[in-house]
């Protein structure tokens, strides 16, 4: 008999259900009938802390390959708060352990991003059997070439840029499409290239507003009537990048604009007189049905996770490296961010095609 727990933590994305399905199908196809019990914890770590769970059956996993979001619900439980008792004095880590042992689980399969992964590693350190599956539209998890949810989000952000092309060209305007990504720019980089953006601004490459404007003017002088910028929500100017975290935080409090895209739009308009419009696809990038790539990826990751569980191998993230699934020790990757290098080949190739990064 194998007893596993499932939880999805952090922001949702398109292929969480497909990943859980992959795990369960991988186990149920290789265990005798009635030798598998699956418990789903509601709303991420919150369900594990407060014992909010239910037993899942095969019916729960039928028809969810194409379903976005998560059938278990999700919530954000900051890693830095995990060791802090709740408002009633409950020890969260101890409560999670007790609920794990109460159900006599063989393994807890945790789907989530960086913060989720750090807590998964904490539980591993506390002696629980844990497997982590890397979920995030940001593709910023160390130790895997690809996270699930990323490609689906790229498709949506790219479509937003595609749609902007027709209206931008019709009105000879500058358009900014703000793409999700606070700390890393993978999503903006890929969507920007795929959508034919003329300028791409990401957190890892601080921009010079004068160089951004120079790139716009160059297009205008070449007879191009419009310019499209793909801007990560965490894009930062060279001036702000030089500030300490404390000083930057104080400066952001005093800013008149709701987001960096609006700040850039105001600067362009003021210095050039060109009309600028901002489009924010927002949470649409995390919604909808997973794309075929993510359905395949999550099925593979789920199957690889099932194999580890069947072999009693725990304490790993299941990643994809050079096209192959790979077990990666959690202690080696937890808390590490996979950033875009300014010298990355993909950045250099984008620049070769004339895309400006404002640097």
C-alpha positions in Angstrom: 0.0 0.0 0.0 1.2 3.5 -0.9 -0.3 6.5 0.7 0.6 9.9 -0.8 -0.4 13.4 -0.2 -0.8 16.1 -2.8 -0.8 19.9 -2.5 -0.4 22.8 -4.8 1.1 26.0 -3.3 1.7 29.6 -4.4 0.2 31.2 -7.5 -1.8 28.9 -9.8 -0.9 28.1 -13.3 -2.2 26.1 -16.3 -0.8 22.6 -15.7 -1.1 21.9 -12.0 -3.9 19.4 -12.6 -2.1 17.7 -15.4 1.0 17.3 -13.1 -1.1 15.7 -10.3 -2.8 13.5 -12.9 0.6 12.3 -14.1 1.7 11.3 -10.6 -1.4 9.4 -9.8 -1.6 7.7 -13.2 2.0 6.7 -12.9 1.4 5.1 -9.5 -2.0 3.5 -10.2 -0.7 1.9 -13.4 2.1 0.2 -11.5 0.5 -0.8 -8.3 -2.0 -3.6 -7.6 -5.7 -2.5 -7.4 -6.6 -0.9 -4.1 -3.0 -0.5 -3.1 -2.9 3.3 -3.5 -4.5 6.0 -1.3 -4.2 9.7 -2.4 -5.0 12.6 0.0 -5.4 16.1 -1.4 -4.7 19.0 0.9 -6.8 22.1 0.3 -5.3 25.5 -0.5 -1.6 24.5 -0.3 0.3 24.4 2.9 -2.6 25.9 4.7 -4.5 22.5 4.3 -1.4 20.6 5.6 -1.1 22.9 8.6 -4.8 22.9 9.6 -5.7 19.3 8.5 -8.0 20.3 5.7 -7.8 17.3 3.3 -9.9 14.7 1.5 -9.3 11.4 0.0 -9.1 11.5 -3.8 -10.3 8.8 -6.1 -9.7 8.0 -9.8 -12.7 10.1 -10.7 -11.0 13.2 -9.3 -8.2 12.8 -11.9 -10.4 12.0 -14.9 -10.7 14.8 -17.5 -8.3 17.2 -15.8 -5.4 17.0 -18.2 -6.7 20.0 -20.0 -8.1 21.9 -17.0 -6.3 25.0 -15.8 -5.9 26.1 -12.2 -5.9 23.5 -9.5 -8.7 21.2 -8.2 -7.1 21.4 -4.7 -7.0 25.2 -4.5 -3.8 27.1 -3.6 -2.6 29.8 -1.3 0.6 31.7 -0.5 2.3 30.8 2.8 5.6 32.7 2.9 8.6 30.6 3.8 9.9 33.2 6.2 6.7 32.9 8.2 6.7 29.1 8.5 8.7 29.1 11.7 6.4 31.9 13.1 3.4 30.6 15.1 0.0 31.6 13.8 -2.3 34.0 15.6 -3.4 31.3 18.0 0.1 30.2 18.8 0.1 27.1 16.5 3.5 25.7 15.5 3.0 25.4 11.8 5.9 23.1 11.1 4.9 20.7 13.9 1.3 20.8 12.7 2.3 19.8 9.2 4.4 17.0 10.5 1.6 15.7 12.7 -1.0 15.7 9.9 1.5 13.9 7.7 2.0 11.2 10.3 -1.7 11.0 11.2 -2.4 9.9 7.6 0.6 7.6 7.7 1.8 9.0 4.4 4.6 7.4 2.5 5.3 10.7 0.6 4.1 14.2 0.2 4.1 15.5 -3.5 4.4 19.3 -3.5 3.8 21.3 -6.6 4.9 24.9 -6.6 7.6 27.6 -7.2 10.6 28.9 -5.3 8.9 29.7 -1.9 7.0 26.4 -2.0 10.3 24.6 -2.8 12.0 26.1 0.2 9.2 24.9 2.5 9.4 21.5 0.9 13.1 21.3 1.7 12.3 22.4 5.3 9.9 19.5 5.6 12.6 17.2 4.2 15.0 18.4 6.8 12.3 17.7 9.4 12.3 14.0 8.3 9.3 13.9 5.9 9.4 12.1 2.6 9.0 14.8 0.0 9.0 15.1 -3.8 8.8 18.5 -5.4 7.5 19.3 -8.9 8.6 22.7 -10.3 5.7 24.9 -11.2 5.9 28.6 -12.2 5.2 30.7 -15.2 8.5 32.5 -14.5 10.7 29.5 -15.3 13.1 30.7 -12.6 13.7 27.4 -10.6 17.3 26.3 -10.4 18.1 22.8 -11.5 15.5 22.4 -14.3 15.6 23.7 -17.8 11.8 24.2 -17.8 9.0 24.7 -15.3 5.5 23.7 -16.1 3.2 26.7 -16.7 5.9 28.7 -18.4 5.2 27.7 -22.0 1.4 28.2 -21.6 2.1 31.7 -20.2 4.4 32.4 -23.1 1.7 31.5 -25.5 -0.8 33.9 -23.8 1.7 36.8 -23.5 2.7 36.3 -27.1 -0.9 36.4 -28.2 -1.3 39.7 -26.4 1.6 41.2 -28.2 0.3 39.8 -31.5 -3.0 41.5 -30.9 -1.3 44.8 -30.1 0.5 44.8 -33.5 -2.6 45.6 -35.5 -3.8 48.5 -33.4 -0.3 49.9 -32.9 0.3 49.9 -36.7 -3.1 51.4 -37.4 -2.6 54.4 -35.1 1.2 54.9 -35.3 1.6 54.6 -31.6 4.1 53.3 -29.1 2.6 50.4 -27.2 3.9 48.8 -24.0 2.8 45.3 -23.0 3.6 44.6 -19.4 4.4 40.9 -18.9 4.5 39.1 -15.5 7.9 38.6 -13.8 9.0 40.5 -10.7 12.6 39.2 -10.4 13.4 37.4 -13.6 12.7 38.0 -17.3 12.3 34.6 -18.9 8.7 35.1 -19.7 9.1 38.6 -21.1 12.2 37.6 -23.1 10.5 34.6 -24.8 7.1 36.3 -25.4 8.9 39.5 -26.6 10.9 37.5 -29.2 8.0 35.4 -30.2 5.7 38.4 -30.5 8.1 40.5 -32.5 8.6 43.2 -29.8 11.1 45.9 -30.8 12.3 46.6 -27.3 12.4 44.1 -24.4 13.1 45.3 -20.9 13.8 42.7 -18.2 14.9 42.9 -14.5 18.4 41.4 -15.2 19.3 44.1 -17.7 18.7 47.6 -16.2 17.5 50.0 -18.9 18.6 53.5 -19.8 15.5 55.4 -20.8 17.5 57.5 -23.3 18.6 54.4 -25.1 15.0 53.1 -25.1 13.9 56.4 -26.7 16.8 56.2 -29.2 15.6 52.8 -30.3 12.1 54.2 -30.8 13.5 57.2 -32.8 15.6 54.9 -35.0 12.4 53.0 -36.0 10.6 56.3 -36.7 13.4 57.5 -38.9 13.4 54.2 -40.7 9.7 54.8 -41.6 8.3 52.4 -39.0 5.1 54.0 -37.7 4.9 52.2 -34.4 7.1 50.5 -31.7 6.2 47.7 -29.3 7.9 47.3 -26.0 7.6 44.0 -23.9 8.3 45.1 -20.4 8.6 42.8 -17.4 6.8 44.1 -14.3 10.1 44.0 -12.5 12.1 45.9 -15.1 14.3 48.5 -13.5 16.2 51.6 -14.7 20.0 51.8 -14.4 19.6 54.6 -11.8 17.3 52.5 -9.6 19.5 49.4 -10.0 22.3 51.3 -8.3 20.2 52.0 -5.2 20.3 49.9 -2.0 17.2 47.7 -1.4 16.2 50.1 1.4 16.5 53.2 -0.7 14.8 51.6 -3.7 11.9 50.6 -1.4 11.5 54.1 -0.2 11.7 55.5 -3.7 9.0 53.2 -4.9 6.7 54.3 -2.1 6.9 57.9 -3.5 6.4 57.0 -7.2 3.4 58.6 -8.9 2.9 55.6 -11.3 1.2 52.3 -10.4 3.8 50.2 -12.3 7.1 50.6 -14.2 5.3 50.4 -17.5 3.4 53.5 -16.8 6.6 55.2 -15.6 8.3 54.3 -18.9 5.3 55.4 -20.9 5.2 58.8 -19.2 9.0 59.3 -19.8 8.7 58.4 -23.5 5.7 60.7 -24.0 7.3 63.6 -22.2 10.6 63.3 -24.1 9.2 62.6 -27.6 5.6 63.7 -27.7 4.7 60.3 -29.1 1.4 58.8 -27.9 2.0 55.8 -25.7 -0.5 53.1 -24.5 0.1 50.5 -21.9 -1.6 47.0 -22.0 -1.4 44.7 -19.0 -2.5 41.1 -19.7 -2.1 40.4 -16.0 -3.5 37.2 -14.6 -4.7 36.0 -18.0 -1.1 34.8 -18.3 -1.8 32.2 -15.5 -5.2 31.2 -16.7 -6.9 29.0 -19.3 -6.0 25.5 -20.5 -2.4 24.2 -20.5 -0.8 24.2 -23.9 0.2 20.8 -25.4 3.9 21.3 -24.4 2.9 21.7 -20.7 0.6 18.7 -20.9 3.5 16.5 -22.2 5.9 18.0 -19.7 3.7 17.5 -16.7 2.8 14.0 -17.7 6.6 13.2 -17.9 7.4 14.9 -14.6 4.5 13.1 -12.9 5.6 9.7 -14.2 9.1 10.4 -13.1 7.9 11.4 -9.6 5.8 8.2 -9.5 8.9 6.1 -10.3 10.8 7.7 -7.4 7.9 7.0 -5.0 7.7 3.4 -6.1 11.4 3.1 -5.5 11.2 4.9 -2.1 13.5 7.6 -3.3 12.6 10.9 -1.6 14.0 14.4 -1.0 14.1 15.3 -4.7 12.8 17.8 -7.2 11.9 16.2 -10.5 13.3 18.5 -13.2 13.9 18.4 -17.0 17.6 18.7 -18.0 18.7 18.5 -21.7 15.3 17.0 -22.6 15.4 14.3 -20.0 13.7 14.0 -16.6 16.1 14.1 -13.7 16.0 13.8 -9.9 17.7 16.8 -8.3 18.4 16.8 -4.6 16.2 19.5 -2.9 19.0 20.8 -0.7 21.0 21.6 -3.8 18.3 23.8 -5.4 16.0 25.2 -2.7 16.1 29.0 -2.6 18.2 29.4 -5.8 16.8 31.6 -8.6 17.6 30.9 -12.3 18.1 34.3 -13.7 18.5 35.5 -17.3 22.2 36.3 -17.9 22.8 39.5 -19.8 25.4 37.5 -21.8 23.1 34.6 -22.5 23.1 33.3 -26.1 19.4 34.0 -26.5 19.9 37.7 -25.5 22.8 38.1 -27.9 20.8 36.5 -30.7 17.8 38.7 -30.0 20.1 41.8 -30.2 21.5 40.4 -33.5 18.0 40.8 -34.9 17.8 44.4 -33.9 15.8 44.0 -30.6 16.9 46.6 -28.0 17.2 45.9 -24.3 17.7 49.5 -23.4 21.2 48.9 -22.2 
